[in-house]
Amino acid sequence: MARTTPPPQDEAYVERIVDIDVREEMQEAFLEYAVSVIHSRALPDARDGLKPVQRRILFSMSEMGLRPDRGHVKSSRVVGDVMGKYHPHGDTAIYDALVRMAQPFTMRLPLVDGHGNFGSLDDGPAASRYTEARPAPAALLMTAGLGENTVDFVPNYDDQLMQPGVLPAAFPNLLVNGVSGIAVGFATNMPPHNLVEVIGAARHLLAHPTCSLDDLMRFVPGPDLPQGGRVVGLEGIRDAYLTGKGSFRTRATARIEKTSARRMGIVVTELPFLVGPEKVIEKIKDAVQSKKLQGISDVKDLTDRKHGLRLVIEVKNGFNPDAVLEQLYKLTPMEDSFAINNVALVGGRPRTLGFKELLRVYVDFRTDVVRRRTEFQLAKYQDQLHLVEGLLIAILDIDEVIQLIRTSEDGKVARTRLMDVFDLSERQATYILDLQLRRLTRFSRLELEREQAELRRLIEELQGILGDEKVLLRTVSSELAEVAKAHGTPRRTVLLESAGVATTAASPLEVVDDPCWVLLSPTGLLARTSSADPLPTDGSRSKHDVLVSAVRTTARGEVGLVTSRGRLVRLSALELPTLPPTHGSPSLSGGAPLAAYVDLPGGEQPLTLVPVTQDSPGIALGTSQGVVKRVTSDYPARSDFELVALRDGDEVVGAVTLHTGQEDLVFITSDAQLLRFPAGAVRPQGRAAGGVAGIKLSPGHRVVFFGAVGRDTDAVVVTSSGSSGALPGTEPGSLKVTPYSEYPLKGRATGGVRCHRFLRGEDTLVLAWAGSTPARAAGGNGVPIELPPATGRRDGSGTPASATIAAISGPPPA
């Protein structure tokens, strides 16, 4: 190949040809391009989880003075500032990145607060001149500490300005928000996770550096997608967490209900990650027209801002809705797969990382950030203390200082004389010369002494952090806990080990009405067994084997769901997925979410399942304000009805089925008081009644548990204490298990006895339970948690728990 090199303009033109190797030229050019794309465009840094353009957007918004509590500015203004100063790759790429950080269906914790049309799953956003933006509260966590030497700064593209090479990142953004990108020879695709769960795993890794992947997965069992939905099959997730590569399937959340007086339909309320309703409707129409999908008469998109996603698929008469739903999963994006490829930059090089490696990179980075910030603050406070001490010396001998300054020829001489006479440093002397006369009052001297004492305390505290690695790690852990408390949200995605498909392909009349059990797990999964055989209690430990409720019924029978608003909602056992026969403890990992069958209003929580037959035993209810009620079983034929008339601000905290009427009713309050009294002390009432006084509460406290305990069984009381200011689920707290027999029987409407002594920093019971042994506990993700042995001190304090407990239950009924 020949390359022509033109001469300078002021010389006569003489053609000069340079021979080069085409292969070498192409290799060098492509290598430079590949490195640029990998480092400057497509792959995130494993430390802050941001691509360069995202990092530059957040830094530029911080430099522009934009804040979550201030007004929005035009997106085009942000884009122009980023492009002109830090990212010269075109406004389209910058605006696309800004839009993605503002979309709540893309980011689990959005970093940009957008105002205007920022697009949907089916449509793109408006132009940057029509939209406005400002940092979201989470963005401040990413940039906090930039001015305290926490990270290194590098020159921008034209060496005119400085920009951070990485942001301080007060939370593991790469795991929380996920990322996708395609570079030259590399691609990355990471799903979002729940902030509280990821921080819980990070704190556990800080405290136990040699922990296993299984230990971390007790905190993070799987992704938590912004749109919710269901993850079906967890083996691929564990493979991805172990090797950095894997896949999982996501399913839409759908339930079958009557859409008209004579027709059933499928109502879709959540779709797989990044799947929009218009795409689903298009695929359904294509499948119907090609005769691949039958039984669908119409599809309606009733989505709105008030009710969220609502896709109604009407099923023709004569077709089984469950069979149609299975075909929808197979033929449309209502079931989709997500391929995990955890590729990120570590030390400037792309690497494929497992979950523990990703978390290790972040906690090491965050530890270094906190160390550098502490060193910066220590130097700052030491310098400030140095000046304050010099100023105090000057105020003590202020007359001599004034006389010395007045008799000096100029400031330089005055500074030198101050240094010699009072043994001051040059900075102290200069500071004294700049002293304002109003600082010479007696009050100012007292202020300086208080400031001196406060600076010494801060310096000692910072030196303690730098001098002890354990204190440094505890500081990092406590800061992460504060982030989880302030910005954490509940899990949205349900994790299922199997598809949990209901075996109701035949019509209801063709299903044999055999006895069975309907089960409810602490994570809100419903299922029924294939028979009414006694539930096994072999003590095996698998996910979801802690049962909140187990009610005996028939395959074509009904059970009732009691809610916190005192309502009973009927559920058909036939619509629930059937668990396969098992020889171990029952596992509801193949169950279906409760939300697929019951649409509860905001703030109303499911409590337990109860029988609804007319000959069923009565129900006892307990409320947060200490009211107790026994409800007669004359239930109406309606699909839902009230069981108790609640007072304003009150709610039901527990509901139990009374099998004999000779049980004890038990209240446990937030100030650790337990009251047990005979169920016979409460007269049964009709549904319209409001109940009677159950326990006498102290001002400002409430009931945290209500239940029933049989007289002829061994039983225990489990109590867990903590701080009322902590975010639920972020602190394990103190745990205690006590024999139930240690608590005396008292009368109804009394105050009870103390059941737990609070430790320092604790002021409330966050969880309590009383029932038959063996007691079983589970975390928020359904994973079983071991309970300590029962002690004999009914008013003793607890011991630190190994993990946060979300639910406790006794053995399944025989």
C-alpha positions in Angstrom: 0.0 0.0 0.0 1.2 3.5 -0.7 0.3 6.5 1.3 0.7 10.0 -0.2 2.0 12.7 2.2 1.3 16.3 1.1 4.0 18.9 1.9 3.4 22.0 3.9 1.4 24.8 2.1 4.4 27.1 1.8 6.5 24.7 -0.1 6.4 23.6 -3.7 4.3 20.5 -4.1 6.5 17.4 -4.4 4.7 14.1 -4.2 6.1 11.9 -1.5 4.9 8.3 -1.2 5.5 6.1 1.9 5.1 2.4 1.6 3.3 0.7 4.6 2.0 -2.8 5.4 -1.8 -2.9 5.1 -2.1 -5.8 7.5 -0.1 -3.9 10.2 -2.0 -0.7 9.6 -5.4 -2.5 10.0 -4.3 -4.4 13.1 -3.1 -1.2 14.8 -6.1 0.8 13.8 -8.6 -1.9 14.9 -6.7 -2.5 18.1 -6.9 1.2 19.0 -10.6 1.2 18.1 -11.3 -1.9 20.2 -9.5 -0.6 23.2 -11.3 2.7 23.0 -14.7 1.0 22.8 -13.9 -1.3 25.7 -12.5 1.3 28.0 -14.4 4.5 27.0 -17.8 3.4 25.8 -19.4 -0.1 26.3 -18.2 -1.8 29.5 -18.9 -0.7 33.1 -16.3 -0.3 35.8 -16.8 -3.0 38.4 -16.3 -0.5 41.2 -19.1 2.0 40.6 -21.0 0.0 37.9 -21.1 2.9 35.5 -20.1 3.2 31.9 -18.0 6.4 31.2 -20.9 8.3 29.7 -23.1 7.5 32.7 -20.3 8.6 35.1 -19.7 11.8 33.2 -23.5 12.6 33.2 -23.7 12.3 37.0 -20.5 14.2 37.5 -21.5 17.0 35.2 -24.9 17.3 36.8 -23.1 17.6 40.2 -20.8 20.3 38.8 -23.8 22.2 37.4 -25.2 22.4 40.9 -28.3 20.3 40.2 -29.9 18.6 43.1 -33.0 16.5 43.8 -34.5 19.3 45.9 -34.0 21.9 43.2 -35.8 22.5 39.9 -35.4 20.4 36.8 -33.4 21.8 33.8 -33.7 21.0 30.1 -32.1 17.7 29.2 -30.5 19.3 26.3 -28.6 21.6 28.6 -27.2 18.6 30.5 -26.4 16.8 27.3 -24.5 19.9 25.9 -22.5 20.3 29.1 -21.5 16.7 29.1 -20.6 16.6 25.4 -18.6 19.9 25.5 -16.6 19.1 28.6 -16.2 15.3 29.0 -17.8 13.1 26.4 -17.2 14.2 22.8 -19.1 11.2 21.2 -22.3 12.9 20.1 -25.5 14.1 21.8 -27.5 11.0 20.8 -25.4 8.6 22.9 -25.4 10.9 25.9 -29.1 11.5 25.8 -29.8 7.7 25.4 -27.7 7.0 28.5 -29.5 9.8 30.5 -32.9 8.5 29.5 -32.0 4.9 30.6 -30.9 6.2 34.0 -34.3 7.9 34.4 -36.5 4.9 33.4 -38.0 3.1 36.4 -38.7 0.0 34.3 -35.1 -0.2 33.3 -33.2 0.8 36.5 -34.1 -0.8 39.9 -32.9 2.4 41.6 -33.1 5.2 39.0 -30.2 7.7 39.1 -31.9 10.5 37.2 -35.3 12.2 38.0 -36.9 12.8 34.6 -39.7 15.2 33.9 -41.6 14.7 30.7 -41.8 11.9 28.2 -38.9 9.6 28.9 -40.3 6.8 26.9 -42.0 3.4 27.7 -41.3 -0.2 27.0 -42.9 0.2 23.5 -42.1 3.8 22.6 -39.0 5.9 22.7 -38.5 9.2 24.6 -39.2 12.7 23.4 -36.3 14.8 22.1 -34.0 16.3 24.7 -35.4 19.8 24.1 -38.8 18.7 25.3 -37.7 16.9 28.5 -36.2 18.0 31.8 -33.9 16.2 34.3 -32.2 16.5 37.6 -30.3 14.0 39.8 -32.4 11.4 41.7 -31.6 11.0 45.4 -29.6 7.9 44.6 -27.3 9.9 42.4 -26.1 11.9 45.4 -24.9 8.5 46.9 -22.8 8.0 43.8 -21.1 11.4 43.9 -20.9 12.1 47.6 -17.3 12.6 48.8 -15.9 13.7 45.4 -14.4 16.8 47.1 -12.7 14.7 49.8 -10.0 13.0 47.8 -11.9 9.7 47.8 -11.1 8.9 44.1 -8.5 9.8 41.6 -9.2 12.4 38.9 -8.0 12.2 35.3 -7.8 14.7 32.5 -10.7 15.0 30.1 -10.4 14.4 26.3 -8.6 17.8 25.6 -6.6 18.0 28.9 -8.5 21.2 29.8 -10.5 19.9 32.7 -10.3 17.1 35.3 -12.9 14.4 35.8 -13.2 11.4 38.2 -11.9 8.1 36.9 -14.6 6.4 39.1 -17.3 7.7 41.4 -17.2 7.0 45.2 -20.5 4.9 44.9 -22.0 4.5 48.3 -23.9 1.4 47.2 -23.1 -1.5 44.8 -24.7 0.1 41.7 -23.5 -2.6 39.3 -25.5 -5.3 41.1 -28.4 -3.1 42.0 -29.1 -1.6 38.6 -27.5 -4.1 36.3 -26.1 -3.1 32.9 -25.9 -4.2 29.3 -23.4 -3.4 26.6 -21.6 -4.7 23.5 -17.9 -4.0 23.0 -15.4 -5.4 20.5 -15.0 -9.0 21.4 -16.9 -8.6 24.7 -20.5 -8.2 25.8 -22.0 -7.7 29.3 -25.5 -8.3 30.5 -26.3 -8.1 34.2 -29.8 -8.1 35.8 -30.9 -5.7 38.5 -31.1 -6.8 42.2 -32.7 -5.6 45.4 -30.8 -2.9 47.2 -31.5 -4.2 50.7 -30.5 -7.7 49.7 -27.3 -6.8 48.0 -26.2 -4.5 50.9 -27.0 -7.3 53.3 -24.7 -9.6 51.3 -22.0 -6.9 51.2 -22.1 -6.4 55.0 -22.0 -10.2 55.5 -18.9 -10.3 53.2 -17.3 -7.5 55.2 -17.8 -9.4 58.4 -17.0 -12.9 57.0 -14.4 -12.5 54.2 -14.2 -16.3 53.7 -17.9 -16.9 53.4 -19.2 -19.2 50.6 -21.5 -18.3 47.7 -24.3 -20.1 49.4 -23.9 -17.9 52.4 -24.3 -14.8 50.2 -27.3 -16.3 48.4 -29.1 -16.5 51.7 -29.2 -12.7 51.3 -29.5 -12.4 47.5 -31.4 -15.5 46.2 -31.8 -14.0 42.8 -32.5 -10.9 40.6 -35.2 -8.4 41.5 -36.5 -6.9 38.3 -38.0 -3.4 38.2 -41.3 -4.7 36.6 -41.7 -7.6 39.1 -42.8 -10.8 37.4 -41.6 -14.2 38.2 -38.3 -15.9 37.8 -38.8 -19.6 36.9 -35.9 -22.0 37.6 -33.0 -21.0 39.9 -30.3 -23.3 38.7 -29.1 -20.9 36.0 -28.9 -18.1 38.5 -26.6 -20.1 40.8 -24.4 -21.0 37.8 -24.2 -17.3 36.9 -23.4 -16.3 40.4 -20.6 -19.0 40.5 -19.0 -18.5 37.1 -20.3 -15.2 35.8 -22.4 -16.8 33.0 -25.8 -18.3 33.1 -29.5 -17.7 32.3 -32.9 -17.8 33.8 -36.5 -17.5 32.6 -38.9 -14.8 33.5 -42.7 -15.1 33.4 -45.5 -12.6 33.4 -47.7 -12.5 36.5 -51.2 -13.5 35.4 -54.4 -14.6 37.0 -57.6 -16.1 35.7 -60.8 -14.2 36.5 -64.2 -13.5 35.1 -64.0 -10.7 32.6 -67.8 -10.7 31.9 -70.9 -12.5 33.2 -70.4 -15.4 30.9 -66.7 -15.4 30.0 -63.4 -16.1 31.7 -60.2 -14.2 30.9 -56.5 -13.9 31.7 -55.4 -10.7 33.4 -51.7 -9.9 33.1 -50.4 -7.4 35.8 -46.6 -7.8 35.4 -44.5 -8.6 32.3 -40.9 -10.0 32.0 -38.0 -7.6 32.1 -38.0 -5.0 29.3 -41.1 -6.5 27.6 -43.9 -4.1 26.7 -47.6 -4.8 26.4 -47.7 -3.8 22.7 -45.1 -6.4 21.9 -47.2 -9.1 23.6 -50.4 -8.0 21.9 -48.6 -8.1 18.5 -47.3 -11.6 19.1 -50.7 -12.8 20.3 -52.4 -11.5 17.2 -49.8 -13.1 14.9 -50.2 -16.5 16.7 -54.0 -16.3 16.4 -53.9 -15.4 12.7 -51.4 -18.3 12.0 -53.7 -20.7 13.9 -50.9 -21.5 16.4 -52.9 -20.1 19.3 -56.6 -20.9 19.8 -59.2 -20.0 22.4 -58.6 -16.2 22.4 -61.5 -13.9 21.4 -60.0 -10.5 22.2 -57.0 -8.7 23.8 -57.4 -5.3 25.6 -54.7 -3.1 27.1 -56.3 -1.4 30.1 -53.0 0.0 31.5 -53.2 3.4 33.2 -51.3 5.4 35.8 -53.7 4.6 38.6 -53.8 0.8 38.3 -50.5 0.1 36.4 -50.2 -2.6 33.9 -53.4 -4.5 33.1 -53.6 -6.6 30.0 -56.9 -8.5 29.7 -57.0 -11.6 27.4 -60.5 -12.9 26.9 -60.9 -16.7 26.5 -63.6 -18.2 24.3 -66.2 -20.3 26.0 -65.3 -24.0 25.9 -61.6 -23.4 26.3 -59.7 -24.0 29.5 -58.0 -20.7 30.6 -55.1 -22.5 32.2 -54.3 -24.4 29.0 -54.5 -21.1 27.0 -52.2 -19.4 29.5 -49.6 -22.2 29.0 -49.7 -21.6 25.3 -49.2 -17.9 25.8 -46.1 -18.6 27.8 -44.8 -20.8 25.0 -45.7 -18.6 22.0 -45.4 -15.0 23.2 -42.9 -12.9 25.2 -45.0 -13.5 28.3 -42.2 -15.9 29.1 -38.7 -14.7 28.2 -35.1 -15.7 29.0 -32.3 -13.5 30.3 -28.7 -14.5 29.6 -26.3 -13.3 32.4 -22.8 -12.4 31.3 -21.0 -10.6 34.1 -18.2 -8.8 32.3 -16.8 -5.6 33.8 -13.6 -3.7 34.0 -11.3 -4.6 36.9 -8.0 -2.6 36.9 -8.8 -1.5 33.4 -9.1 -5.0 32.0 -12.4 -6.8 31.1 -13.1 -9.8 33.3 -15.9 -12.2 33.8 -16.8 -12.2 37.5 -19.0 -14.3 39.7 -21.3 -12.8 42.3 -18.8 -13.0 45.2 -16.0 -11.6 43.0 -18.2 -8.6 42.0 -19.1 -8.0 45.6 -15.5 -8.3 46.7 -14.3 -5.7 44.2 -17.0 -3.3 45.4 -16.4 -3.8 49.2 -12.6 -3.4 48.7 -13.2 -0.3 46.6 -15.6 1.2 49.2 -13.2 0.4 52.0 -10.5 2.4 50.2 -12.9 5.2 49.6 -13.8 5.5 53.3 -10.1 5.2 54.2 -9.2 8.1 51.9 -12.1 10.2 53.0 -11.1 9.6 56.7 -7.5 10.6 55.9 -8.7 13.8 54.2 -11.0 14.7 57.0 -8.4 14.0 59.6 -5.9 16.3 57.9 -8.6 19.0 57.5 -9.5 18.8 61.2 -5.9 18.7 62.3 -5.2 21.8 60.3 -8.3 23.5 61.7 -7.3 22.6 65.2 -3.8 24.0 64.6 -5.3 27.4 63.7 -7.8 27.4 66.6 -5.0 26.7 69.1 -3.0 29.6 67.7 -6.0 31.8 67.9 -6.6 30.9 71.5 -2.9 31.8 72.3 -3.5 35.2 70.7 -6.7 35.9 72.6 -5.1 35.0 75.9 -2.4 37.7 75.3 -4.4 39.9 73.0 -3.0 43.2 74.4 0.5 42.1 73.8 -0.4 40.8 70.3 -2.0 44.2 69.4 1.0 46.1 70.7 3.4 43.9 68.8 1.4 44.3 65.5 1.2 48.1 66.0 4.9 48.5 66.5 5.8 46.4 63.4 6.8 48.0 60.1 4.7 45.7 57.9 2.8 42.5 57.9 5.9 40.4 57.1 7.7 41.7 60.1 4.6 41.3 62.3 4.3 37.7 61.3 7.9 37.0 62.0 7.7 38.6 65.5 4.5 36.7 66.3 6.2 33.5 65.4 9.2 34.3 67.6 7.4 35.7 70.6 4.5 33.2 70.9 6.2 30.2 69.3 3.6 30.0 66.5 3.8 28.5 63.1 3.7 30.6 59.9 0.1 29.6 59.2 -1.0 30.4 62.7 0.7 33.8 62.6 -0.9 34.6 59.2 -4.3 33.5 60.6 -4.0 35.8 63.6 -3.1 38.7 61.3 -6.3 38.1 59.4 -8.3 38.0 62.7 -11.5 40.1 62.7 -12.0 42.3 65.8 -15.4 40.7 66.5 -13.6 37.4 67.3 -11.9 39.1 70.3 -15.0 39.0 72.6 -15.3 36.7 75.6 -18.1 34.8 73.9 -15.9 34.1 70.9 -13.2 32.7 73.2 -15.8 30.2 74.7 -16.8 29.3 71.2 -13.2 28.6 70.3 -12.7 26.4 73.3 -15.8 24.4 72.4 -14.6 24.2 68.8 -11.2 23.0 70.1 -12.8 20.2 72.2 -15.1 19.1 69.3 -12.2 19.0 66.9 -10.1 16.9 69.3 -13.0 14.5 69.6 -13.4 14.2 65.9 -9.7 13.7 65.4 -9.6 11.0 68.0 -12.6 9.3 66.3 -11.0 9.5 62.8 -7.6 8.2 64.2 -9.5 5.3 65.7 -10.9 4.4 62.3 -7.6 4.6 60.6 -5.7 2.8 63.3 -8.0 -0.3 63.5 -9.0 -2.2 60.3 -12.0 -3.7 62.1 -13.3 -0.3 63.0 -12.8 0.8 59.4 -14.8 -2.2 58.1 -17.6 -1.5 60.7 -17.8 2.0 59.5 -18.2 0.9 55.9 -20.8 -1.6 57.0 -22.8 0.9 59.0 -22.8 3.4 56.1 -24.1 0.7 53.8 -26.9 -0.1 56.4 -27.9 3.6 56.4 -28.2 3.6 52.6 -30.4 0.5 52.7 -32.6 2.1 55.4 -33.0 5.3 53.4 -33.4 3.9 49.9 -34.4 0.2 50.2 -37.7 -1.1 48.8 -39.4 -4.5 49.1 -38.7 -7.3 46.6 -40.8 -7.2 43.5 -39.9 -10.4 41.7 -41.0 -13.8 42.9 -38.4 -16.6 42.6 -39.7 -20.0 41.7 -37.6 -23.2 41.5 -40.1 -24.6 39.0 -42.8 -23.3 36.8 -45.6 -24.1 39.3 -48.1 -24.8 36.6 -51.6 -25.6 37.8 -52.6 -29.1 36.8 -56.1 -28.1 35.7 -56.1 -28.9 32.0 -59.5 -30.6 32.3 -62.7 -28.8 33.2 -63.6 -28.5 36.9 -66.3 -31.2 36.5 -63.7 -33.7 35.4 -61.5 -33.2 38.4 -62.0 -35.7 41.2 -63.0 -33.9 44.4 -60.3 -35.6 46.5 -59.2 -34.3 49.9 -56.0 -32.1 49.9 -54.1 -29.4 51.7 -53.9 -25.7 50.7 -50.6 -24.2 51.8 -49.3 -20.6 52.1 -45.6 -19.8 52.4 -44.1 -16.7 54.1 -43.1 -15.3 50.7 -46.7 -15.3 49.6 -46.7 -18.5 47.5 -49.9 -20.6 47.3 -50.3 -24.3 46.3 -52.3 -27.4 47.1 -51.1 -31.0 47.7 -52.3 -33.9 45.6 -53.7 -35.7 48.7 -54.8 -35.2 52.3 -52.0 -37.3 53.7 -50.5 -35.9 56.9 -47.8 -33.3 56.0 -44.3 -34.7 56.7 -42.3 -33.2 59.6 -38.9 -34.8 59.1 -37.1 -31.5 59.7 -35.6 -31.2 56.3 -34.6 -27.8 55.2 -35.4 -26.4 51.8 -36.7 -23.1 50.5 -40.2 -22.2 51.5 -40.6 -25.2 53.8 -41.9 -22.8 56.6 -45.6 -22.8 56.2 -47.7 -19.8 57.3 -50.9 -21.8 56.9 -52.0 -25.3 56.0 -55.8 -25.9 55.6 -57.5 -29.2 54.8 -60.1 -29.0 52.1 -61.0 -30.8 48.8 -59.8 -30.3 45.2 -63.0 -28.5 44.3 -63.4 -26.8 47.7 -62.6 -23.4 49.0 -60.5 -21.8 51.7 -60.5 -18.3 53.1 -57.7 -15.7 53.2 -57.9 -13.4 56.2 -56.3 -10.0 55.6 -55.1 -7.2 57.9 -58.2 -5.2 57.2 -60.4 -7.9 58.8 -61.7 -9.3 55.5 -62.1 -12.9 54.4 -61.5 -13.6 50.7 -62.5 -17.0 49.3 -60.0 -18.9 47.2 -60.7 -21.9 45.0 -58.4 -24.8 45.6 -58.9 -26.0 42.0 -57.1 -22.9 40.6 -54.0 -23.4 42.7 -50.9 -25.3 41.3 -50.6 -28.8 42.6 -47.3 -29.8 44.3 -45.8 -33.1 43.4 -45.7 -35.9 46.0 -42.7 -35.5 48.4 -41.2 -37.6 51.1 -39.6 -34.6 52.8 -40.8 -31.4 54.3 -43.4 -29.7 52.0 -41.7 -27.2 49.6 -43.7 -24.4 48.0 -41.1 -23.4 45.5 -43.5 -24.7 42.8 -46.3 -22.6 44.1 -47.8 -19.5 42.5 -47.8 -15.9 44.0 -50.8 -14.9 46.0 -51.1 -11.8 43.8 -52.1 -14.0 40.9 -55.4 -14.9 42.7 -56.1 -12.0 45.0 -55.8 -8.3 44.2 -55.4 -6.6 47.6 -55.6 -2.8 47.9 -52.4 -0.9 48.9 -51.7 -1.3 52.6 -53.8 -4.5 53.1 -51.6 -7.5 53.9 -52.5 -11.2 53.8 -52.3 -13.0 57.2 -53.4 -16.6 57.1 -55.7 -19.2 55.5 -58.8 -20.6 57.3 -61.5 -23.1 56.5 -64.8 -21.6 55.2 -67.2 -24.5 55.6 -70.3 -24.0 57.7 -69.2 -26.7 60.2 -65.7 -25.4 60.5 -64.5 -24.2 63.9 -64.7 -20.5 64.8 -62.0 -18.0 64.1 -60.2 -15.8 66.7 -58.9 -12.4 65.6 -56.5 -10.0 67.4 -55.8 -6.4 66.4 -52.8 -4.0 66.8 -54.8 -2.0 69.4 -55.4 -5.0 71.6 -58.9 -6.0 70.6 -59.8 -9.7 70.5 -62.8 -11.3 68.8 -64.2 -14.8 68.2 -66.2 -15.0 65.0 -69.0 -17.4 64.4 -68.8 -19.5 61.2 -72.1 -18.4 59.6 -70.3 -17.1 56.6 -72.2 -15.5 53.6 -71.9 -16.9 50.1 -70.1 -13.8 48.8 -66.5 -14.0 47.5 -65.3 -11.6 50.3 -66.7 -10.1 53.4 -65.7 -8.5 56.7 -65.1 -10.5 59.9 -64.7 -7.6 62.3 -65.6 -3.9 62.5 -62.2 -2.2 63.0 -61.7 1.2 64.7 -59.9 4.0 62.9 -56.2 3.2 62.7 -56.6 -0.4 63.8 -55.7 -3.5 61.9 -55.8 -7.2 62.4 -52.3 -8.7 63.3 -53.3 -12.3 63.7 -56.1 -14.8 63.0 -56.3 -18.4 64.1 -58.7 -21.3 63.8 -59.9 -22.6 67.1 -60.2 -26.4 66.8 -61.4 -27.2 70.4 -62.3 -23.9 72.0 -60.1 -24.8 74.9 -56.9 -23.2 73.6 -55.1 -20.2 75.1 -55.2 -16.9 73.2 -51.9 -15.1 73.3 -51.0 -11.4 72.8 -47.4 -10.1 72.6 -46.8 -6.4 72.4 -44.0 -4.1 71.0 -42.8 -3.3 74.6 -42.3 -7.0 75.2 -45.4 -7.9 77.3 -47.1 -11.3 76.9 -50.6 -12.1 77.9 -52.2 -15.6 77.7 -55.8 -16.3 78.7 -58.4 -19.0 77.9 -60.3 -18.7 74.7 -63.5 -19.5 76.7 -63.1 -16.0 78.2 -64.2 -14.5 74.8 -67.8 -14.9 73.8 -68.3 -15.6 70.0 -69.8 -12.7 68.1 -71.4 -12.1 64.7 -69.4 -10.5 61.8 -70.7 -7.0 62.4 -69.4 -6.8 66.0 -66.1 -5.0 66.9 -64.8 -7.5 69.5 -63.8 -6.9 73.1 -60.7 -5.8 75.0 -57.9 -8.4 74.8 -54.8 -6.8 76.4 -54.2 -3.6 78.1 -51.5 -1.6 76.1 -49.0 0.9 77.3 -49.2 4.3 75.6 -47.4 4.4 72.3 -47.2 0.6 71.9 -49.1 -2.0 69.8 -49.6 -5.7 69.4 -47.0 -7.5 67.3 -48.4 -11.0 67.6 -51.7 -12.7 68.3 -52.2 -16.5 68.2 -53.6 -19.6 69.9 -51.7 -22.3 71.8 -53.1 -25.7 72.8 -53.1 -26.7 76.4 -51.8 -30.3 75.8 -48.8 -29.5 73.6 -45.3 -28.4 74.2 -44.9 -24.9 73.0 -42.3 -22.1 72.9 -42.3 -18.3 72.6 -39.9 -16.7 70.1 -39.1 -13.0 70.4 -36.8 -10.8 68.3 -35.8 -7.3 69.5 -34.3 -4.4 67.6 -34.4 -0.6 67.1 -37.6 1.0 66.0 -35.6 3.4 63.8 -34.1 0.6 61.7 -35.5 -0.3 58.3 -37.4 -3.6 58.6 -35.3 -6.5 57.3 -31.9 -4.7 57.5 -30.9 -5.7 61.1 -31.1 -9.3 62.5 -31.5 -8.0 66.1 -31.5 -10.2 69.2 -33.4 -13.5 69.3 -34.7 -15.5 72.2 -36.7 -18.8 72.5 -38.4 -19.5 75.8 -40.7 -22.4 76.9 -44.3 -21.3 76.8 -44.9 -22.9 80.2 -42.8 -20.2 81.9 -45.6 -17.6 81.3 -48.5 -17.6 83.8 -52.1 -17.8 82.7 -53.9 -14.4 83.4 -57.3 -12.8 82.9 -58.4 -11.1 79.7 -57.9 -7.3 79.4 -54.9 -7.3 81.7 -51.3 -6.1 81.0 -49.5 -9.4 80.9 -45.8 -10.1 81.9 -42.5 -9.2 80.4 -41.2 -11.7 77.9 -38.0 -10.1 76.6 -35.4 -7.7 78.1 -34.0 -5.1 75.6 -30.3 -4.7 75.2 -28.6 -1.3 74.6 -29.8 0.3 71.4 -33.0 -1.8 71.4 -36.4 -0.4 72.2 -39.0 -2.7 70.5 -40.0 -6.2 69.6 -39.8 -6.4 65.8 -41.2 -10.0 65.7 -42.8 -12.5 68.1 -44.5 -15.8 67.9 -45.9 -18.5 70.2 -46.9 -22.0 69.2 -46.1 -25.7 69.2 -42.7 -27.2 68.7 -40.7 -27.7 66.6 -40.7 -24.0 65.6 -39.4 -23.1 62.2 -38.2 -19.7 61.0 -37.6 -18.2 57.5 -36.0 -15.1 56.1 -37.6 -12.6 53.7 -36.6 -14.8 50.7 -38.0 -18.0 52.2 -34.7 -19.5 53.2 -35.0 -21.4 56.5 -33.1 -20.0 59.5 -32.1 -22.0 62.5 -33.5 -21.0 65.9 -31.5 -21.2 69.1 -32.6 -23.7 71.8 -35.2 -22.7 74.3 -34.0 -21.1 77.6 -35.7 -20.9 80.9 -35.6 -17.2 81.5 -38.9 -15.7 80.4 -37.7 -12.0 80.9 -34.1 -12.5 79.8 -32.4 -10.8 76.9 -31.8 -12.3 73.5 -28.6 -13.3 71.6 -27.5 -11.8 68.3 -29.4 -13.5 65.4 -27.5 -14.9 62.4 -30.0 -13.4 59.9 -33.2 -11.3 59.8 -36.3 -13.5 60.4 -39.4 -12.6 58.4 -41.8 -15.5 59.5 -42.1 -18.3 62.1 -44.4 -21.2 62.2 -44.9 -24.5 64.0 -45.2 -28.0 62.7 -47.8 -28.7 60.0 -51.1 -30.0 61.3 -51.5 -33.8 61.3 
